[in-house]
Amino acid sequence: MARTQVTTGDVKDASLTDSDVNALNKDGVKTLASMRTLSSSTPAAIGTGAAGSSQSASSSDHVHGTGASTPVTQAFGDVAAIGTGPAAAMTDHKHGMPAGAITDHTHAVTGAGATGGGGALAPTSIVNTGPLTLSGIIFPTLSGDVNDWAPAGFSTCFAVYPYSAASRIITGLAGGVSGRVIWLANNNGGSIVLTLPYNSGSSLTANVFLTPGGVDLHLQPYTAVQLFYNGSDWQVMGVLNFADVAFDATAPSTQALGDSAVVGTAVTAAHRDHKHAMPSTDLALTSSVVSGAETVRLLRFADFIAPVPSVTQNDWAPSLGEQYTQWQVMCSAATALSGITAPVVGNKHDFHILINASAFTLTLKHDVTSTAANRFYCPNNADVLVRQNGTVFIIYDTNASRWRVMGA
């Protein structure tokens, strides 16, 4: 029985007997059906052989080509058609990446964009669903009045809280950008005032303030102003007063009748409830409407007098009559009243309400008997009868020098 000698590296053709096959099966090598003829031919070239077919030549040891050319580098942004690839043998390759390192980046809301980002992001609106927090508050020190003020950090801040040991004047702010809104606050206590002059000539035109009404704005302690830059100057949008007013529990002060204070002055004590004195008689207000002093009399409706006239009364001057508006006339019998003493000089446009509080008729006589300046002008030039509980109004006419009777 013939046998085949097997040497390292070679497998030669030979006929195997059944006993050889059985021996090989016992060793777990192959079955006869799976044995193939091996050869030492050159490996097949890359790309030869139809799709789905096997190598027509006898199977042999072989390798896959890695390509002798330099690996292909795909340029950043290049795109290849689907399913296409390099015509040359497949090689190791890499995908193109940006020249710089890949970094996190943001898009600018305005401006020309940000590093690593694309173009500017320009939303039509910004919706915030949580609390809005604005950062960027600076606390510069004012050591004197300033023109074209440019405190450190102003270009990126949202609010300016200047410190000062005394009142200062700020004529302008440098560095305005169209559409910018900032807050300027006087966070100083005491009597320190920050003044923003209207359109001051001491600062550049682009830095000045345009204040409401064209008057200087005086920021009192613990107040703030919102400024809007319209591209050419700062416009005052509104003033916020967040000062705490101090109250104390001391007794209210009483202002004496006739006392006065200089316009714009205030007491140095803490603000508190107080009362103003009122006159016990007439409230006299002087003016220069007519030559000489003019007095406007206080109408006292709640209080009244109850004078008793004579049965025939001329030029009547009841006690305290000028100090009271309401007269409750107490007639002792049917009474004829021809006149009431005219108001004293300066007490022009005097006015009274006459109520007949008696059971007897009170007759106001038309333009007779009494001194001319004390007489009545009655409606229709006829006497007026005021019966029990009847009421008439009289007002003194300085042009006619008569009491005019109304409401009869």
C-alpha positions as CSV (number, residue, x, y, z in Angstrom):
1,M,0.0,0.0,0.0
2,A,1.5,3.3,-1.1
3,R,1.8,6.3,1.3
4,T,2.5,10.0,0.8
5,Q,5.3,11.7,2.6
6,V,4.3,15.1,4.0
7,T,7.0,17.7,4.4
8,T,6.9,21.2,5.9
9,G,5.7,23.7,3.3
10,D,4.6,21.2,0.7
11,V,1.6,19.2,0.1
12,K,2.1,16.8,-2.8
13,D,-0.5,14.9,-4.9
14,A,-0.9,11.2,-3.9
15,S,-3.5,8.6,-3.9
16,L,-4.9,7.7,-0.5
17,T,-6.1,4.4,0.5
18,D,-9.3,3.8,2.5
19,S,-7.3,2.9,5.5
20,D,-5.5,6.3,5.1
21,V,-8.7,8.1,5.0
22,N,-10.0,6.3,8.0
23,A,-6.8,7.2,9.9
24,L,-7.2,10.8,9.0
25,N,-10.8,10.8,10.1
26,K,-9.7,9.5,13.4
27,D,-7.3,12.3,13.7
28,G,-10.1,14.8,13.1
29,V,-8.4,16.4,10.1
30,K,-10.7,16.3,7.1
31,T,-13.2,14.0,5.4
32,L,-12.6,12.8,2.0
33,A,-15.4,14.9,0.6
34,S,-13.7,18.1,1.9
35,M,-10.2,17.4,0.7
36,R,-9.1,19.7,-2.1
37,T,-6.0,19.9,-4.1
38,L,-3.7,22.6,-2.8
39,S,-1.1,24.4,-4.9
40,S,1.6,26.9,-4.4
41,S,0.6,29.2,-7.2
42,T,0.8,33.1,-6.9
43,P,-2.2,34.7,-5.1
44,A,-4.9,36.1,-7.3
45,A,-4.8,39.8,-8.2
46,I,-7.1,42.2,-6.5
47,G,-10.4,42.7,-8.3
48,T,-10.3,39.6,-10.5
49,G,-13.2,37.2,-10.4
50,A,-16.8,37.9,-11.1
51,A,-19.2,39.0,-8.4
52,G,-20.6,36.0,-6.6
53,S,-18.1,33.5,-8.2
54,S,-15.2,31.8,-6.6
55,Q,-11.6,31.7,-7.8
56,S,-11.6,29.4,-10.8
57,A,-8.0,28.4,-10.2
58,S,-7.2,26.0,-7.4
59,S,-7.5,27.6,-3.9
60,S,-4.2,28.9,-2.7
61,D,-2.7,31.0,0.0
62,H,-3.2,34.7,-0.9
63,V,-3.2,38.2,0.6
64,H,-5.3,41.3,0.0
65,G,-3.5,44.3,-1.5
66,T,-3.1,47.4,0.6
67,G,-2.1,49.6,-2.2
68,A,1.3,50.9,-2.9
69,S,0.2,54.5,-3.2
70,T,0.0,57.1,-0.5
71,P,-3.3,57.1,1.4
72,V,-5.9,59.4,-0.1
73,T,-6.8,62.6,1.9
74,Q,-10.3,63.8,1.5
75,A,-10.4,67.6,1.5
76,F,-12.6,69.4,4.0
77,G,-16.0,69.9,2.5
78,D,-15.6,67.6,-0.5
79,V,-18.4,65.3,-1.3
80,A,-18.3,62.1,-3.3
81,A,-21.3,60.5,-5.2
82,I,-23.0,57.7,-3.4
83,G,-21.4,54.4,-4.2
84,T,-18.3,55.8,-5.8
85,G,-14.8,55.4,-4.6
86,P,-11.3,55.8,-5.8
87,A,-10.4,54.1,-9.0
88,A,-7.1,52.8,-7.7
89,A,-6.8,50.0,-5.2
90,M,-8.4,50.6,-1.9
91,T,-6.0,52.3,0.4
92,D,-6.0,53.5,3.9
93,H,-7.4,57.1,3.9
94,K,-8.7,59.8,6.1
95,H,-11.5,62.3,6.1
96,G,-10.6,66.0,5.8
97,M,-11.0,68.1,9.0
98,P,-10.8,71.8,9.5
99,A,-7.3,73.2,9.7
100,G,-7.8,74.5,13.2
101,A,-8.8,72.5,16.2
102,I,-12.5,71.8,16.6
103,T,-13.8,74.1,19.4
104,D,-17.2,74.9,20.9
105,H,-18.5,78.2,19.4
106,T,-21.4,80.6,19.6
107,H,-23.3,82.6,17.1
108,A,-23.4,86.4,17.5
109,V,-26.8,87.9,17.8
110,T,-25.6,91.0,16.1
111,G,-22.3,91.9,14.4
112,A,-20.2,89.9,11.9
113,G,-20.3,86.6,13.7
114,A,-18.1,84.8,16.2
115,T,-14.9,82.8,16.0
116,G,-15.7,79.3,14.8
117,G,-19.3,80.2,14.1
118,G,-21.0,81.0,10.8
119,G,-22.8,84.2,10.1
120,A,-24.6,86.4,12.5
121,L,-27.8,85.1,14.1
122,A,-30.7,87.6,13.7
123,P,-33.8,86.4,15.5
124,T,-37.1,88.4,15.0
125,S,-37.9,88.0,18.7
126,I,-36.4,86.5,21.9
127,V,-38.7,84.6,24.2
128,N,-37.6,84.1,27.8
129,T,-39.6,81.5,29.8
130,G,-37.7,82.0,33.1
131,P,-36.5,84.9,35.2
132,L,-34.5,87.5,33.3
133,T,-31.1,88.3,34.8
134,L,-29.0,91.2,33.4
135,S,-25.4,91.3,34.4
136,G,-22.8,94.1,34.1
137,I,-23.0,96.7,36.9
138,I,-20.1,99.0,37.4
139,F,-19.4,101.2,40.4
140,P,-17.1,104.1,39.3
141,T,-16.0,106.9,41.6
142,L,-16.8,110.5,40.7
143,S,-14.2,112.8,42.2
144,G,-15.5,116.0,40.4
145,D,-17.7,117.2,37.6
146,V,-17.1,115.4,34.4
147,N,-17.5,116.0,30.6
148,D,-17.7,113.1,28.0
149,W,-17.5,110.7,30.9
150,A,-16.1,107.2,30.0
151,P,-15.9,105.1,33.1
152,A,-14.0,101.9,33.0
153,G,-16.2,99.0,31.9
154,F,-18.9,101.2,30.4
155,S,-18.8,99.6,27.0
156,T,-20.1,96.3,28.3
157,C,-22.2,97.3,31.4
158,F,-25.9,97.4,31.9
159,A,-26.1,99.8,34.8
160,V,-23.8,102.5,36.3
161,Y,-23.7,103.1,40.0
162,P,-21.3,106.0,40.6
163,Y,-19.9,106.7,44.1
164,S,-19.4,110.3,45.1
165,A,-18.6,112.3,48.2
166,A,-20.4,115.4,47.0
167,S,-22.9,116.5,44.4
168,R,-21.6,116.2,40.8
169,I,-22.5,117.3,37.3
170,I,-22.2,114.8,34.4
171,T,-22.5,116.7,31.1
172,G,-22.2,113.7,28.8
173,L,-21.5,110.0,28.4
174,A,-19.0,108.8,25.8
175,G,-19.3,105.5,24.0
176,G,-23.0,105.4,23.0
177,V,-24.1,102.8,20.5
178,S,-27.4,103.2,18.6
179,G,-30.2,101.3,20.4
180,R,-28.4,100.9,23.6
181,V,-30.3,101.2,26.9
182,I,-28.6,101.7,30.3
183,W,-29.5,102.7,33.8
184,L,-27.7,105.5,35.7
185,A,-28.4,105.4,39.4
186,N,-27.6,107.8,42.2
187,N,-26.9,105.3,45.0
188,N,-25.5,107.9,47.2
189,G,-27.3,109.0,50.4
190,G,-27.5,112.3,52.2
191,S,-28.0,115.3,50.1
192,I,-25.7,114.2,47.2
193,V,-27.3,115.1,43.8
194,L,-26.2,114.0,40.4
195,T,-27.1,116.6,37.7
196,L,-27.5,115.7,34.0
197,P,-27.7,119.1,32.2
198,Y,-29.8,119.4,29.1
199,N,-27.8,119.4,25.8
200,S,-24.7,120.7,27.6
201,G,-22.0,122.5,25.5
202,S,-19.3,121.1,27.7
203,S,-19.5,117.6,26.2
204,L,-19.4,116.5,22.6
205,T,-22.7,116.6,20.8
206,A,-22.8,112.8,20.5
207,N,-22.5,112.4,24.2
208,V,-25.0,114.9,25.6
209,F,-28.4,114.3,27.4
210,L,-31.8,115.3,26.0
211,T,-34.0,115.6,29.1
212,P,-37.8,116.0,29.3
213,G,-38.9,119.5,28.9
214,G,-35.4,120.7,28.0
215,V,-34.4,121.3,31.6
216,D,-31.6,119.9,33.7
217,L,-32.3,116.6,35.4
218,H,-31.4,116.4,39.1
219,L,-31.0,112.8,40.3
220,Q,-31.8,112.9,44.0
221,P,-30.3,110.2,46.4
222,Y,-31.6,106.7,45.7
223,T,-33.1,107.5,42.3
224,A,-32.2,106.1,38.8
225,V,-32.7,107.2,35.3
226,Q,-33.0,105.0,32.1
227,L,-31.0,106.3,29.2
228,F,-31.6,105.4,25.5
229,Y,-29.0,106.2,22.8
230,N,-30.7,107.1,19.6
231,G,-27.5,107.2,17.5
232,S,-26.7,110.8,18.1
233,D,-27.4,111.6,21.8
234,W,-28.7,110.1,25.0
235,Q,-32.4,110.4,25.6
236,V,-33.9,110.2,29.1
237,M,-36.7,107.5,29.0
238,G,-37.9,107.7,32.6
239,V,-36.8,108.3,36.2
240,L,-37.2,105.7,39.0
241,N,-37.5,106.8,42.6
242,F,-36.7,104.0,45.0
243,A,-35.8,106.1,48.0
244,D,-37.2,105.0,51.3
245,V,-39.0,107.8,53.1
246,A,-38.2,107.9,56.8
247,F,-41.1,108.3,59.2
248,D,-40.9,108.8,62.9
249,A,-43.3,108.5,65.8
250,T,-42.9,112.0,67.2
251,A,-45.9,114.3,67.6
252,P,-47.0,116.1,64.4
253,S,-45.5,119.6,64.0
254,T,-47.9,122.5,63.9
255,Q,-47.3,125.4,61.5
256,A,-48.2,128.7,63.1
257,L,-50.7,130.9,61.1
258,G,-48.8,133.3,58.9
259,D,-45.4,131.5,59.0
260,S,-43.8,130.9,55.7
261,A,-40.7,129.1,54.3
262,V,-38.4,129.9,51.4
263,V,-39.6,128.2,48.2
264,G,-37.8,124.8,47.8
265,T,-36.7,124.5,51.4
266,A,-37.6,121.6,53.7
267,V,-37.2,120.8,57.4
268,T,-34.0,119.0,58.3
269,A,-35.8,116.4,60.5
270,A,-37.1,113.2,59.1
271,H,-40.3,113.5,57.1
272,R,-43.3,112.9,59.2
273,D,-47.0,113.5,59.4
274,H,-47.8,117.1,60.2
275,K,-50.7,119.5,60.1
276,H,-51.0,123.1,58.7
277,A,-52.6,125.8,60.9
278,M,-55.9,127.1,59.7
279,P,-57.2,130.6,60.6
280,S,-59.8,131.0,63.3
281,T,-61.4,133.8,61.3
282,D,-61.0,134.8,57.7
283,L,-58.4,133.3,55.4
284,A,-56.9,136.2,53.7
285,L,-55.1,135.7,50.3
286,T,-53.5,138.7,48.8
287,S,-53.0,139.3,45.1
288,S,-52.5,142.1,42.6
289,V,-55.5,141.4,40.3
290,V,-56.8,144.9,41.2
291,S,-54.8,147.8,42.5
292,G,-54.3,147.4,46.2
293,A,-54.7,144.2,48.2
294,E,-57.5,141.9,47.5
295,T,-58.9,139.5,50.0
296,V,-60.9,136.3,49.2
297,R,-63.2,135.6,52.1
298,L,-63.5,132.1,53.6
299,L,-67.0,130.7,53.1
300,R,-68.0,129.2,56.5
301,F,-71.2,127.2,55.8
302,A,-71.0,125.0,58.9
303,D,-71.0,128.0,61.3
304,F,-73.6,130.8,61.4
305,I,-74.7,133.9,63.3
306,A,-78.3,134.6,64.4
307,P,-78.6,138.4,64.3
308,V,-81.8,140.3,65.3
309,P,-82.6,143.3,63.1
310,S,-84.7,146.3,64.0
311,V,-88.2,146.4,62.6
312,T,-87.1,149.1,60.2
313,Q,-83.4,148.4,59.6
314,N,-81.1,150.6,57.5
315,D,-77.3,150.1,56.9
316,W,-77.3,146.9,59.0
317,A,-74.0,145.8,60.4
318,P,-74.5,142.7,62.6
319,S,-71.7,141.7,64.9
320,L,-69.2,139.2,63.2
321,G,-71.3,139.5,60.0
322,E,-68.3,139.7,57.7
323,Q,-66.7,136.6,59.2
324,Y,-69.7,134.3,58.5
325,T,-71.4,133.3,55.3
326,Q,-74.7,132.0,56.8
327,W,-77.0,134.5,58.6
328,Q,-80.0,133.0,60.4
329,V,-82.0,136.2,60.7
330,M,-84.3,136.3,63.8
331,C,-87.0,138.9,63.2
332,S,-89.0,140.0,66.2
333,A,-91.8,141.3,63.9
334,A,-92.4,142.0,60.3
335,T,-89.1,143.6,59.2
336,A,-88.0,146.0,56.4
337,L,-84.3,145.8,55.6
338,S,-83.0,148.4,53.3
339,G,-79.3,147.7,53.3
340,I,-76.3,146.0,54.8
341,T,-72.9,147.7,55.4
342,A,-70.8,147.2,52.4
343,P,-67.7,145.1,52.8
344,V,-64.6,146.9,54.0
345,V,-62.0,148.0,51.5
346,G,-60.3,144.9,50.1
347,N,-63.1,142.5,51.1
348,K,-64.6,142.6,47.6
349,H,-67.0,140.0,46.2
350,D,-68.4,139.3,49.6
351,F,-71.2,136.7,49.8
352,H,-73.9,135.8,52.3
353,I,-76.8,133.4,52.7
354,L,-79.8,135.0,54.5
355,I,-82.2,132.6,56.1
356,N,-85.4,133.8,57.7
357,A,-85.4,131.7,60.9
358,S,-88.4,133.6,62.4
359,A,-92.2,133.4,61.9
360,F,-92.3,137.0,60.5
361,T,-91.8,138.2,57.0
362,L,-88.4,139.8,56.2
363,T,-88.6,142.3,53.3
364,L,-85.5,143.4,51.4
365,K,-86.1,146.9,50.0
366,H,-85.0,147.7,46.5
367,D,-82.4,150.6,46.3
368,V,-83.9,152.9,49.0
369,T,-83.2,154.6,52.4
370,S,-79.8,153.1,53.3
371,T,-76.5,154.6,52.2
372,A,-76.2,154.1,48.4
373,A,-73.3,151.7,48.7
374,N,-75.2,149.6,51.3
375,R,-78.5,149.1,49.3
376,F,-80.0,146.1,47.6
377,Y,-80.5,145.6,43.9
378,C,-83.5,143.3,43.8
379,P,-84.8,141.3,40.8
380,N,-87.3,143.2,38.6
381,N,-86.4,146.3,40.7
382,A,-89.0,145.2,43.2
383,D,-88.8,144.4,46.9
384,V,-88.1,140.8,47.9
385,L,-90.2,139.1,50.6
386,V,-88.5,136.4,52.5
387,R,-91.1,134.4,54.4
388,Q,-90.5,131.9,57.3
389,N,-87.7,129.5,56.5
390,G,-87.1,131.2,53.2
391,T,-83.6,131.8,51.9
392,V,-81.9,134.4,49.6
393,F,-78.3,134.9,48.5
394,I,-76.7,138.3,48.3
395,I,-73.3,139.1,46.7
396,Y,-71.7,142.5,46.7
397,D,-71.2,144.0,43.2
398,T,-68.2,146.3,43.4
399,N,-69.0,147.8,40.0
400,A,-72.5,148.8,40.9
401,S,-71.7,149.3,44.6
402,R,-74.8,147.4,45.6
403,W,-75.8,144.1,47.1
404,R,-77.3,141.9,44.4
405,V,-80.2,139.6,45.6
406,M,-80.3,136.2,44.1
407,G,-82.5,133.1,44.5
408,A,-85.6,135.0,45.6
